[in-house]
């Protein structure tokens, strides 16, 4: 077990050794086994609550993670849907989080205003994820414990403004007084060192971790990520202002056609963006269909390795980058 090298507000807040967070990779992708591997390696991982609509199954997944981490703290991703009933579904899961003594959550999607008081009252740390610093200001006023700001390079949802990570890494710590985590295209230690130098407190990784040995997805999916360099990603669903960076495949091409035609009815998109398509790709290894979150950090995912080995390389690289900076100072 590698000792702590960097101490930040995030490592203190979450009680972790390394300022590395691994975001939810989609419903049922970030499961208990993968999240436990992240936690045991010294970072923080998040089980995606949306993947477990059944209360008993959700509770069992949390308990499995607790057993695998040896009672270490782990996190849960709570996606707050803007659709009717979205907040209530999250509140139902929060009741289970409280009973199972989950330590922290990553909230995303719609405003967390309706659930922050419940989480805070229970002593659960809240990190709200946003695609632009302007939204982080709003989250801070709601009383969250920290913010995760993701840039345009991220796999998943980069937001309508699509601002780059290096810009937001410099902007967010200057404007937000809370602990700040930066995501989007992050996959190396020198980026971690740069983020810390700019005043942030941790990084968030997604696509980089798609090649983690402990992740259950089909080996062919991992092989595709290893062979890629990030240029295979494309942003779709811009016509309905739900920008989504995914792997360029048949489904993405179909959605791009709808975007070019400025189609605004979601039902036209539905056959191509259903979550079941992406899940099928993860199960079978056939990535021709589905919205498969895929960001620029694929360029750093050059081999399938255990989470701890990936973390060790990142910390070594961050230390080397920090040392180089010191040498360059006159």
N, C-alpha and C positions, 0 to 999 in steps of 0.2 A: 504494500500500500504506500503510494507516494505521499510524502508529507506536504503540508501546505506551503506554497511558494508565494502567492499573492493574497493579501488581506484587503478586502474592500467592504463597502457598506452592504453589498449583496451577500458576500460570504458570511458576514456577521448576522444579517437579517434572517438568512435561511439555515444557518448552521452547517455550511458546506465547506469543503477544503479548497475547491477550485472555483473561480468565477466563470463557470461554464454551465449554461442551461441548455437543455435539449427540448425543443418545443414539441407539442403534439403533432404527430405525422399524419393525422387523419383518424377517423373512427375505426377502432379495432386494430390500428397499426401500432400505435404506441401502447402496447399491452403491459401487464404487470412484470413480465420477465425482462423486457427491454428497459422499462423504467427502473427496475431494481438494479440492473447492470449499470445504468447511469449513476444512480445514487451511490452504489457501492464503489464506483470509481472516483467518487468525490464531487460529482456535480449534482444538478437537480433535474429530474425528469417529471413528465406530466402524463398520467393516464388520461385519455380523451373520453370525457364523460358521455359525449354524444354517441359513442359506440356501444353504450350499454343502457338502452331504454328500459330494460327490465331491472327493477330495483334489486331483486335478489342476486341477479348476475353481476350487477354493479358492485354490490356489497362484497360478493365473493372475490371479485377481481382486486378490490382494495385490500382484502385480508390476505390474498395470495402475495401481493406486493409487500405487505407488512412482514410476512414470514420470510420472504426472500431477502429483504433488506436488514433483517435482524433488528427490527423495530426502529430503524433510522427513518427520519422524515422523508416523505416523498410528496409529490404534487399531483394535482388534477387539473386538466384543462376543461373549463366551462365555457362552451360556446353559447352566447345569448342570441337566440334567433329573433329577428324582427317580425316574424310571422306570429299570428294569434296563438297564444298559449306558450310562447317561447320562454318568457320569464318564469311562469309557473312551473314549467318542467325543470328549469334550473333550480328553483327553490326546493323542489322535491329532492333533487340530488344533494343539495346543500344540507338538508336534514340528515342524510346518510353520512355525509362528510363529517358532520359534527359528532354523530354517534361513533364513527370509526376513528375519530381523532386525527383527521388529515391535517397536516401542518400549513399547507399553502396551496393557492390556486392561481392559475393563469386564466384570466377572463379575456374574452375576445368577442367580436361581433358587435351587437348593439350596446348601448350605454349600460354600464354596470350599476347605475345609480340605485336601482331597486333592490340589489342584492348585497351591496357593500356593507350596509349596516348589519345585516344578518351575519356576514362573515366576520366582521370586526368584533361583534359582540361575542362570537364564539372563539375569538383569539386566532383565527385563521388569517395568515398573511395573504394580501391580495396584490398581485402584479397584473396590471391591465395592459393588454397588447394593442398597439395602435400603429397605423401605417404612415403617420405624419405627426410632427411635434405639436402642431396646433391642437390635435386631439388630446395629447398628453396633458396640456394645461387643464382641460376640462376634467380629465380623470383625477388629476391632483386635487382639484377643488372638491371632489367627491370623497376624498379621504383614503384613497388607495395607498398601499405601503411602498409601491414602486411602479415604474412604467417600463414596458418593453416597446421599443420603437424599431419597426422593421422597415428596411429600405426597398427600393424598386427591384433589387437583385434577388429578393426572397422567392422561394417556391411557395405557392399559396396565394395570399391576397396582399398585393403591394399598395392597394388603395388607388384612388382616382388621380392623385397628384404625382405618383411614381417618382418620388424624390430619392436620390441615391443614399446609400448607407453612410458613406464617408462624410457627406454633408450633415446628415442628421446626428452622426456620432459627435460632431463638433458643436452642433446647435443645441441638442437636447440637454447636456449637462450645464450649458451656459444659462438656459432658461428655466429648467426644472430643478427644484430644490430636493426632490426625492431621489432615491437610488435609481439609476438608469441602466437598462440593459439594451444592447444594440444587436439587431439581427438583420439578415439579408445578405447573402453572399459570403457569410463568415465560415471559414473552414481551416484556418491556419493560425499558428501561434503568433506570427508577426502581426496579424490583424488584431488578435487579443491585446498584444502589447500596445498597438496603436490606439485601440479603443480606450484602454486604461489611461494612456498618455493624454487623450483628449478630454478626460474627466469623467468618463462613464465607469460603471462598476462591474460589468460582466458582459459576456456575449451570449447570444442565443443561436443554436445551430439546428438545422432541419435536414436539408438535402445532404449535407456532409455525413450525416449519421445513417443514411439509407444503406450504407454498406457495413453497418455494425453486424458482427457475427451473431449477436444475441437477438437480432430482429428476425421475426418469423417469416417475413415475406419471401417469395419464391427466389431461388438463386439466380434465375434468369433476369429478374428485375435488378438485382444487385450488380450482375455482370454488365447490364446496360448502363448503369450509373458509372461503373468503373471505366467503361469504354468511352464515356461521354466527356465533354469539356464545358458543359453549361450552355453552349450555343444552340443546343437542341431544344431550349425552352422558348415559349412564346406566351404573350399575354393575350387572353381571350375574354369574352363577355364584356368588352368595353361598351357595346351598344346599350347594355342595361346597367351600366355603371357599377358593375360587380367584378372589376378587374381581377383576373386570376392567372398567375404564371404557372404553366403546366408543361409537361413533356409534349412536344409536337408529334401528334399521331393522327389517326383517322378522325377521332372525335374532335380533336382540337381544330383540324382543318375544316370540319363541318361547321363548327362554331364560328370560326373566322369568316366563313362565307356569310353567316347571319349578321356578324358585326359589320361587314362591308356593306350589306344591304340595309343597315341601320334598323334591323328588326327589334322591336321593343317588347313584344309579347313573350313572356318567359316560357309559355307552353311550347313555343317553337324550339327553345333551347333544351327543354327537359329530356328528350330522348338521348341527347348526347352528354348530358352533365349529371345524370343520375349516379348517386354514390355507389350503387351496386355494380356499376361498370368498372370503377376503379378497384373496388374490392376484388372483383373477379380477376383483374389483371394481377393483383398482388398474390392471389392464390395460385393462378395457373402459370404466371410468367409471361403471358401474352399481353404485351403493352400497347396493342394497336388501338384499343378503345378505352375510354374513361378519362376523367380529369385527374391526371396523376401529377400531384404537386412536384415541381422540379425547378430548382433555382440554379443560379450561376455557380454556387459553391460545389457543384458536381466536379469541377475541375480539380478540386483537392481530394476527392474521394477516389484514390487510385488503387485501392486494394480492400478486400474484405478482411476486417480485423476485429478483434474484441474491443469493446468500448474502452476498457482501461488502457489498451495499447494506443488507441486513437488519442485519448486524453494525454497520455505521457508524451507523445510526439508534439502535441500542441503546446504543452507547458514547456518542453525543451526549446521549441522554436520561439516561444514568447520570451524566455530567459535570454536566448541568443540575441534576439532583436533588441531587448532592453540593454544588453551589454554593448551592442554596436552603437546605440544612441549615446551611451556614456562615453565611448571612445571618441565619438565625433565632436563632443563638446570641447570648445577651445579653453 
